[in-house]
Amino acid sequence: MRTGDQYLESLRDGRVLWVGGDRVDDVTTHPKTRAQAKRIAKFYDLHHDPKMQDVMTFVDDDGERRSMMWFKHTDAEGLRRKRVYLETVVRELDGGSTGRTPCANNYGLVTYEEDPAPWSEQSVGTDGRDLTVGIREFLELVKEGDLNCAFAFIDPQLDRSKESSAKSSPTLRIVERREDGIVVAGVKAVSTGTPFADYIHLGVFYRPGIQSEQVIYGAVPANAPGVTMVSREATVRDDPDNHPLASAGDELECTVIFDNVFIPWERVFHIGSPEHASLYPQRIFDWVHYEALIRTMVRAELMVGLALLMTEHIGTFQLPPVQARVARLVEFYQTLRAHVIASETEGFLSPAGLFKPNVLLFDFGRSYYLERYAEMRNEVVDLAGRASLLFPTEEQWNNPELHDWLEPLQSGAVGEPYDRMRISRVIRDLFLTDFGDRVSTFEQFNGTPMLTTRMLTMKRSELSPSGPLTELARRVCGISAPAAPEVTAYTEQAEYARRLDGARAQGSLVR
């Protein structure tokens, strides 16, 4: 298994990265990137901690001990074991302040592994090449090296008032097909954590007017010739005493420029079919959204804990109105936890034999979090009152001229005065800084925005007017069952992506 030091060494590979006005030559040492690099290195080192071995690792069929991110869950108990792993990673890495961990990124590779044939068969412009060979080789490479594959799926926003926008867009596209591969040029508008990845996982989300040459799925090394990462302004604070979370790293969203980048056929997963892109990418992000729900559940637990600690310290916890408000935070957390558990309980076996959680339950759980997060955040800040913002800096606290005046201001009903400062710093970093705003914005658009997720969810056959959810209403109304829809070779494959992917419909598992 990969160690943290091995990971850090792999990042010193000449990748081209700009953060603000700085050209970053070494992401492991630059002040704007080194903290996040160390945080991902910590992820790898967690797998080597003997005390965490049973949670972080497993022994495969060949007797090899591996990271749990490669664990294949074939039943509900196996899925719960994977969830404990994902949950532990979130807890150990600052309670969800980083979303693009290697285990979160690599969960999106499951769809290729489970069902590689459609990616090859539905490609256009490959001259009949079998892309499944390269897909399987790449997946084995990533697993053997414990590599980190960052998503780059989001294209530039278009001027939708013009029909020609798709053609004139700087969106990544194929500019040359060769015997040994393809050459691509253009940009991916948003890619999170790319500066800390080994590979860039290319893909697209379907949009009206998308061109065939813009449909590209594959993998490109982060240091490939012609690849340039241009990051937004970093929110990291190089001040661990005053900013315990904001100093721990910023995973950085980037625009990635591809200047005539060559991709060999063995790293091309699919090209050319907008119809394929309209359905199959959602299967990739199903796994990402399940992991995201687990992360938001842990973040909600952290919010409850912060509210409890602060109200206890300032002596307001015993007040009934305060307890009623804290109860809303507890309800928020417990509802998310219920969605996680229910999605696992209502899971199903996919065609390749992997036990998959119920898509509706984890997607609607994620929607529940996003719709209520701002309100719950305000509850934590309001319950903390001025303590969420007005407290001494570390330098002021340690100043002999000021300390004796400042210490009584932090005294509370329980604990030490410095404890309140610790709680206050975390609340401030999470909810009252550009660092915290970035974390919450990331969740809002992670993988697929909530509106798009709901639209794609409603395309699943169980939610159509002819699906099983109307059977009771039809019986009560005395309406006959609809005729079976026409099935084609493509719709038969795509149906897996359109379905509920795991809900029990009238007591039967969807297969």
SEMAR-599089 format. One line per field, with one value per residue (C-alpha): residue in three letters; x, y negated, z. Coordinates in Angstrom, 2 decimals, decimal comma. Each point is the difference from the previous one (the first is absolute). Layout:
N
aa = (ala|...)
east = (X|...)
north = (Y|...)
up = (Z|...)
// end
This chain:
511
aa = (met|arg|thr|gly|asp|gln|tyr|leu|glu|ser|leu|arg|asp|gly|arg|val|leu|trp|val|gly|gly|asp|arg|val|asp|asp|val|thr|thr|his|pro|lys|thr|arg|ala|gln|ala|lys|arg|ile|ala|lys|phe|tyr|asp|leu|his|his|asp|pro|lys|met|gln|asp|val|met|thr|phe|val|asp|asp|asp|gly|glu|arg|arg|ser|met|met|trp|phe|lys|his|thr|asp|ala|glu|gly|leu|arg|arg|lys|arg|val|tyr|leu|glu|thr|val|val|arg|glu|leu|asp|gly|gly|ser|thr|gly|arg|thr|pro|cys|ala|asn|asn|tyr|gly|leu|val|thr|tyr|glu|glu|asp|pro|ala|pro|trp|ser|glu|gln|ser|val|gly|thr|asp|gly|arg|asp|leu|thr|val|gly|ile|arg|glu|phe|leu|glu|leu|val|lys|glu|gly|asp|leu|asn|cys|ala|phe|ala|phe|ile|asp|pro|gln|leu|asp|arg|ser|lys|glu|ser|ser|ala|lys|ser|ser|pro|thr|leu|arg|ile|val|glu|arg|arg|glu|asp|gly|ile|val|val|ala|gly|val|lys|ala|val|ser|thr|gly|thr|pro|phe|ala|asp|tyr|ile|his|leu|gly|val|phe|tyr|arg|pro|gly|ile|gln|ser|glu|gln|val|ile|tyr|gly|ala|val|pro|ala|asn|ala|pro|gly|val|thr|met|val|ser|arg|glu|ala|thr|val|arg|asp|asp|pro|asp|asn|his|pro|leu|ala|ser|ala|gly|asp|glu|leu|glu|cys|thr|val|ile|phe|asp|asn|val|phe|ile|pro|trp|glu|arg|val|phe|his|ile|gly|ser|pro|glu|his|ala|ser|leu|tyr|pro|gln|arg|ile|phe|asp|trp|val|his|tyr|glu|ala|leu|ile|arg|thr|met|val|arg|ala|glu|leu|met|val|gly|leu|ala|leu|leu|met|thr|glu|his|ile|gly|thr|phe|gln|leu|pro|pro|val|gln|ala|arg|val|ala|arg|leu|val|glu|phe|tyr|gln|thr|leu|arg|ala|his|val|ile|ala|ser|glu|thr|glu|gly|phe|leu|ser|pro|ala|gly|leu|phe|lys|pro|asn|val|leu|leu|phe|asp|phe|gly|arg|ser|tyr|tyr|leu|glu|arg|tyr|ala|glu|met|arg|asn|glu|val|val|asp|leu|ala|gly|arg|ala|ser|leu|leu|phe|pro|thr|glu|glu|gln|trp|asn|asn|pro|glu|leu|his|asp|trp|leu|glu|pro|leu|gln|ser|gly|ala|val|gly|glu|pro|tyr|asp|arg|met|arg|ile|ser|arg|val|ile|arg|asp|leu|phe|leu|thr|asp|phe|gly|asp|arg|val|ser|thr|phe|glu|gln|phe|asn|gly|thr|pro|met|leu|thr|thr|arg|met|leu|thr|met|lys|arg|ser|glu|leu|ser|pro|ser|gly|pro|leu|thr|glu|leu|ala|arg|arg|val|cys|gly|ile|ser|ala|pro|ala|ala|pro|glu|val|thr|ala|tyr|thr|glu|gln|ala|glu|tyr|ala|arg|arg|leu|asp|gly|ala|arg|ala|gln|gly|ser|leu|val|arg)
east = (0,00|1,14|1,47|-0,32|3,67|-0,37|-3,03|1,80|2,97|-2,31|-1,29|3,48|-0,45|0,14|-3,75|-0,99|-2,12|-0,90|-1,59|-0,89|3,04|2,39|1,46|0,25|3,06|-0,44|-3,46|1,60|1,88|-1,88|-1,89|-3,28|0,07|2,23|-2,66|-2,42|2,78|0,81|-3,67|-0,26|3,28|-1,66|-2,79|2,50|1,78|-3,27|0,07|3,28|-1,17|-0,18|-2,85|-2,11|0,92|-3,38|-1,86|2,39|1,12|-1,12|1,66|-0,97|-0,51|3,72|0,98|1,14|-0,84|-1,48|-1,68|-3,74|-0,59|0,39|-2,35|-2,82|-3,19|-2,19|-2,60|-1,51|2,51|2,87|-1,49|-0,29|3,64|0,92|-2,10|1,86|3,23|-1,26|-1,40|3,31|1,92|-2,34|0,39|3,79|0,38|-1,56|-3,64|-0,71|2,01|1,40|-2,35|2,33|1,90|1,46|-2,68|-2,74|1,55|0,69|-3,52|-1,00|2,00|-2,35|-2,30|2,79|1,07|-3,52|-1,19|2,80|-1,60|-2,47|2,75|1,82|-2,94|-1,82|3,09|0,09|3,20|2,20|0,18|-1,34|2,69|-0,82|0,37|-0,84|3,57|1,44|-2,72|0,86|3,76|-0,43|-2,17|2,63|2,72|-1,92|-0,75|3,57|1,41|-2,76|-0,16|-2,31|-2,19|-1,58|-3,19|-0,03|-3,53|-1,31|0,17|-0,05|-3,33|-1,44|-1,93|-3,27|-1,56|2,06|-0,39|3,64|1,33|0,80|2,12|1,90|0,49|3,56|-1,34|2,46|-0,32|1,78|2,12|1,80|-0,44|3,15|0,85|1,41|-2,56|-1,76|1,10|-2,26|-0,04|-2,14|-0,92|-1,83|-1,51|-0,03|2,07|0,38|3,20|1,81|3,29|0,17|-1,03|1,99|-2,46|-2,70|-3,19|-1,61|-3,71|-2,99|-3,50|-2,54|-1,32|-2,16|2,15|3,03|2,19|1,18|3,66|-0,63|-1,07|3,22|0,50|3,46|3,03|2,92|3,01|-0,05|3,46|-0,72|1,60|-2,47|-2,01|-0,18|-2,02|-1,21|-1,37|-2,32|1,38|0,98|-1,90|2,63|1,34|3,57|-0,86|-0,93|-0,34|-2,68|-1,48|-0,02|-2,07|0,84|3,69|-0,47|-0,25|-2,04|-0,63|-0,31|-2,42|1,81|-0,66|2,08|1,45|0,82|2,33|0,04|0,32|0,55|-2,06|0,92|-2,89|0,67|-0,96|-3,13|-3,18|-2,63|-0,33|-2,56|-3,49|-2,15|-2,73|2,39|0,99|-3,65|-0,29|3,15|1,85|-2,77|0,98|3,52|-1,29|-2,45|2,99|1,37|-3,34|-0,22|3,44|-1,11|-3,04|2,29|2,24|-2,91|-1,32|3,32|0,00|-3,49|1,24|2,84|-2,51|-2,01|3,14|1,15|-3,39|-0,06|3,53|-0,52|-3,38|1,35|3,06|-1,93|-2,62|-3,09|-0,49|-2,45|-2,39|-3,00|-0,05|3,68|-0,54|-2,86|2,27|2,80|-2,60|-0,47|3,68|-0,32|-3,00|2,06|2,79|-2,27|-2,01|3,19|1,09|-3,37|0,47|3,42|-1,28|-3,17|1,92|2,14|-2,95|-1,93|2,97|0,20|2,43|1,15|0,37|3,69|-0,80|0,93|-2,41|-1,13|-1,86|-3,44|0,55|-3,18|0,73|3,54|-0,74|-3,02|2,03|2,60|-2,74|-1,29|3,46|0,45|-3,43|0,42|3,72|-0,11|-2,73|1,90|3,22|-1,80|-1,28|3,54|1,26|-2,98|0,22|3,67|-0,81|2,93|2,26|-0,01|1,92|1,20|2,87|3,72|2,62|2,72|2,44|-2,30|-0,66|3,72|0,73|0,70|-1,46|-3,33|-0,43|-1,34|-2,62|-1,01|-0,13|-3,10|-1,87|0,38|-0,98|-3,07|-2,20|2,30|3,49|2,93|-0,15|2,28|-2,52|-2,52|2,59|0,61|-3,73|-0,34|2,85|-1,57|-3,43|1,61|2,05|-2,96|-2,72|1,44|2,94|0,61|1,44|-3,30|-2,04|2,05|-0,64|-3,77|-0,01|1,90|-2,70|-2,65|1,52|1,91|-0,27|-3,35|-1,95|-3,19|-2,34|1,76|0,02|-3,75|-0,59|2,09|-1,68|-3,41|1,20|0,36|-2,76|-1,44|-0,97|-1,70|-3,81|0,12|2,29|-0,81|-0,59|-3,29|-1,28|-1,89|-1,50|-1,05|-1,67|-1,85|-1,08|-0,92|2,50|1,57|3,74|1,96|1,44|3,66|2,32|1,99|3,44|3,01|3,61|0,97|-2,96|0,49|3,53|-0,94|-2,92|2,41|0,97|-3,60|-1,37|-0,19|3,11|-0,97|-3,38|-2,33|-3,03|-3,03|2,26|2,22|3,66|0,84|2,63)
north = (0,00|-3,51|-2,09|-3,73|-0,57|1,95|-2,09|-3,28|1,09|0,84|-3,58|-1,34|0,84|-3,32|-0,58|-3,50|-1,86|-3,63|-1,12|-3,64|-1,71|2,69|2,72|2,91|2,10|2,42|0,52|1,70|-3,14|-3,04|-1,86|0,13|3,74|1,80|0,36|1,81|2,21|0,98|0,63|2,47|1,55|0,48|1,86|2,51|0,33|0,81|3,33|0,87|-0,74|3,39|-1,25|-0,75|3,02|1,73|-3,14|-1,38|3,20|3,46|3,15|0,84|3,45|0,24|-0,63|-3,56|-2,70|-3,01|-3,31|0,28|-2,36|3,10|2,17|1,55|0,17|2,85|-0,17|-2,49|0,82|-0,62|-3,36|-0,99|0,96|-2,29|-2,76|0,28|-0,43|-3,06|-1,46|0,54|-1,81|-2,98|-0,06|0,27|-2,71|-2,91|1,02|-0,42|-3,11|1,78|1,73|1,34|2,65|2,84|2,41|-2,45|-0,60|3,65|1,09|-1,54|2,65|2,78|-0,38|0,68|3,07|1,34|-0,53|-0,95|1,36|-2,85|-2,59|1,70|1,25|-3,33|-2,01|-1,74|-0,44|2,72|2,14|2,94|0,00|1,88|-2,71|2,43|1,34|-3,40|-0,67|3,17|-0,65|-3,53|1,13|2,57|-2,67|-2,34|2,77|1,32|-3,48|-1,36|-2,92|-3,01|-0,87|-3,48|-0,71|-2,47|0,20|-3,56|-1,99|-3,80|-1,76|-0,84|-2,93|1,84|-2,80|1,10|3,33|-0,13|-0,20|3,71|-0,05|-3,17|0,94|0,64|3,30|2,89|1,82|2,52|-1,80|3,02|3,77|2,05|3,66|-0,12|-2,29|-3,35|-3,62|-2,31|-3,76|-2,41|-0,38|1,63|-2,86|1,54|2,80|0,34|1,26|0,43|-1,46|2,91|2,81|2,54|0,11|-2,28|2,00|-1,57|0,12|-2,12|-0,78|0,01|-3,37|-0,96|-0,61|1,94|1,02|3,54|-1,04|-1,54|3,34|1,31|2,35|1,10|-0,61|-2,40|-0,27|-3,24|-0,81|0,89|-2,34|-2,74|0,19|-3,23|-0,38|-3,51|-0,14|-2,48|-2,10|2,23|-0,29|1,80|-1,91|0,75|-0,49|3,24|-1,66|-2,46|1,99|3,72|1,03|-2,63|0,73|3,73|-0,41|-1,18|2,58|-2,71|-0,13|-0,43|-0,78|2,55|-1,01|2,72|-1,29|2,81|2,76|3,53|2,83|3,56|2,32|2,02|-3,10|-0,77|1,39|-1,40|-2,58|-1,36|0,86|-2,80|2,60|2,00|-3,20|-0,72|3,05|1,81|-2,81|-0,03|3,56|-1,29|-2,68|2,29|1,32|-3,50|-1,17|2,91|-0,95|-3,65|0,88|1,77|-3,07|-2,40|2,29|-0,34|-3,77|-0,17|1,96|-2,51|-2,86|1,62|0,51|-3,60|-1,31|2,25|-0,92|-3,73|-0,21|2,09|-2,24|-3,29|1,42|-0,13|3,70|0,53|-2,63|1,73|-2,33|0,74|3,74|-0,20|-1,73|2,51|2,73|-1,33|0,65|3,47|0,64|-1,19|2,45|2,92|-0,43|0,14|3,06|1,59|-0,62|1,68|3,06|0,29|-0,25|2,92|2,04|-0,54|0,76|2,56|2,13|-1,69|2,05|0,54|1,17|-3,10|-0,96|-3,54|-2,34|-1,33|-2,97|-1,87|0,18|-1,33|-2,60|-1,37|0,12|-2,14|-2,39|-0,18|-1,06|-2,65|-1,53|-0,32|-0,56|-3,82|-0,01|2,45|-1,96|-3,12|1,90|0,94|-3,56|-1,53|2,43|-0,92|-3,70|-2,37|2,90|1,16|-3,07|-2,15|1,74|-0,67|1,05|2,36|-2,90|-2,13|2,90|0,51|-3,71|-0,58|-3,51|1,29|3,53|-0,81|-2,27|2,44|3,26|-0,85|-0,85|3,63|1,57|2,20|2,33|2,97|0,60|-2,34|-3,48|1,17|2,76|-2,60|-1,49|3,41|0,48|-3,54|0,43|3,08|-1,67|-3,07|2,04|2,16|-2,62|-3,54|0,08|0,35|3,43|1,11|-1,55|1,93|3,29|-0,56|-1,13|3,12|2,21|-1,97|0,88|3,19|2,55|-1,22|-3,07|0,72|-1,14|2,19|2,94|-0,31|-0,25|3,12|1,77|-0,55|1,75|3,27|2,36|0,52|-3,67|-0,13|-0,13|3,57|1,20|1,96|-3,08|-0,56|3,55|-0,73|-3,20|1,85|2,72|-2,49|-2,00|3,08|-0,73|2,90|0,60|-1,60|1,96|1,03|-2,55|0,96|1,37|-0,59|1,10|-3,41|-0,56|3,46|-1,01|-3,55|1,20|0,82|-3,67|-1,19|2,22|-0,54|2,18|1,75|-1,02|2,79|-0,56|1,80|2,34|1,00|-0,86|-1,88|1,91)
up = (0,00|-0,76|2,81|0,55|-0,87|-3,23|-0,89|0,68|-2,09|-2,90|-0,05|-0,83|-3,66|-1,85|-0,16|-1,09|2,56|0,53|3,29|-0,22|-1,49|1,20|-2,21|2,45|-0,75|2,91|1,53|3,03|1,08|-1,30|2,79|-1,93|-0,70|2,49|2,71|-2,31|-1,31|3,59|0,73|-2,90|1,15|3,38|-1,77|-1,33|3,34|1,77|-1,83|1,69|3,56|1,79|2,18|-3,08|-2,08|0,21|-1,06|-2,61|-1,72|-1,10|-1,29|-3,58|-1,52|-0,78|3,62|-0,74|2,52|-1,77|0,68|0,63|-2,91|-2,22|2,07|-2,06|2,06|-1,21|2,75|2,44|2,72|-2,39|-0,99|3,66|0,49|-2,89|1,56|3,30|-1,95|-1,89|3,21|1,81|-2,72|0,30|3,79|-0,12|-2,66|1,89|-0,01|-3,69|-0,86|-3,04|-2,38|-2,67|1,90|-2,09|1,25|-1,03|-3,43|-0,72|0,94|-3,32|-1,85|1,13|-3,00|-2,49|1,93|0,37|-3,55|-2,44|-3,19|-0,73|0,32|-2,88|-2,06|-0,01|-0,92|-3,38|-1,97|1,49|-3,17|1,99|2,68|3,18|2,66|2,79|-0,08|0,85|2,57|1,89|-0,24|1,34|2,90|0,94|-0,21|2,30|2,50|0,12|0,52|2,29|-2,42|0,23|-3,01|0,10|-1,96|-2,88|-1,42|0,04|-3,24|-0,42|0,37|-3,40|-1,40|-0,30|-2,03|-3,00|-1,79|-1,09|3,56|0,29|-3,15|0,93|3,68|1,29|1,38|-0,17|-3,32|-2,19|-2,58|-1,44|-0,16|-0,41|-0,22|3,55|1,62|-0,11|0,42|2,00|0,44|2,02|3,64|2,84|1,97|3,50|1,46|3,77|1,59|-3,32|1,31|2,46|-2,38|-1,97|-2,89|-1,36|-0,59|-3,08|-0,70|-0,97|1,15|-2,79|-1,13|-3,01|-3,05|1,24|-2,93|-0,61|0,16|3,45|1,51|1,53|2,95|0,96|2,20|-0,36|2,33|2,00|-1,35|-3,64|-2,57|-0,90|3,24|2,04|3,20|0,84|3,54|1,62|2,85|2,91|3,28|2,08|3,02|1,01|3,68|1,81|3,42|-1,06|-2,90|0,91|-3,03|-2,61|0,54|-0,63|-3,77|-2,96|-2,71|-2,70|-2,91|-3,32|-3,60|-1,90|-3,37|-2,52|-2,71|-2,57|2,59|-1,27|1,54|-1,04|-0,83|3,16|2,04|-2,03|1,62|-2,37|-2,75|-2,39|1,27|1,49|0,65|2,17|1,81|0,78|2,28|1,01|1,84|2,59|0,89|0,71|2,33|1,75|1,95|0,58|1,39|2,41|1,35|0,09|2,13|2,47|0,12|0,57|2,74|1,83|-0,56|1,51|3,01|0,36|-0,08|2,80|2,05|-0,43|1,05|3,08|1,04|-0,42|1,73|2,85|0,35|-0,01|2,36|-2,23|-0,69|2,86|-1,35|-1,65|-3,07|-0,60|0,33|-2,48|-2,51|0,55|-0,56|-3,54|-0,66|1,48|-2,27|-2,98|0,83|0,82|-3,22|-2,06|1,95|-0,73|-3,73|0,11|1,88|-2,08|-3,27|1,13|1,27|-3,24|-2,24|-2,80|-1,95|-3,21|-3,19|0,84|3,54|1,97|2,78|-0,75|2,38|-0,90|-2,30|0,91|3,70|-0,19|-2,68|1,86|3,22|-1,69|-1,16|3,57|1,20|-2,70|0,53|3,77|0,43|0,00|2,62|2,22|-0,44|1,20|3,02|1,07|-0,46|1,78|2,91|0,37|-0,18|0,04|1,06|-3,62|-1,10|2,88|1,74|0,43|-2,46|1,19|0,04|2,17|2,36|0,53|0,50|3,73|-0,21|-1,31|1,30|3,47|-1,53|-2,71|1,93|2,11|-3,20|-1,12|3,33|-0,12|1,98|-0,70|-1,30|-0,38|-1,57|-2,79|-0,85|-1,11|-2,32|-1,54|-0,63|-1,32|-2,46|-1,55|-0,26|-1,57|-2,50|-1,04|-0,24|-0,07|-2,41|-3,71|0,83|1,54|-2,81|-2,54|1,83|0,02|-3,65|-1,01|1,51|-1,88|-3,37|0,82|-2,79|-1,24|1,19|1,91|-2,80|-2,55|2,40|0,47|-3,75|-0,62|2,89|-1,55|-3,17|1,88|-1,07|3,49|0,06|-3,38|-0,26|-1,32|2,80|3,17|2,15|-1,83|0,47|3,23|-1,42|-3,15|2,03|2,18|-3,06|-1,98|-2,79|-1,90|-0,08|-2,87|-2,90|0,29|-1,68|-3,07|0,89|-2,24|0,39|1,32|2,30|1,46|1,05|0,94|2,10|2,81|0,11|-0,25|2,72|3,68|0,23|3,14|1,30|0,86|-2,17|1,35|1,93|-2,94|-0,48|-3,16|-1,96)
// end
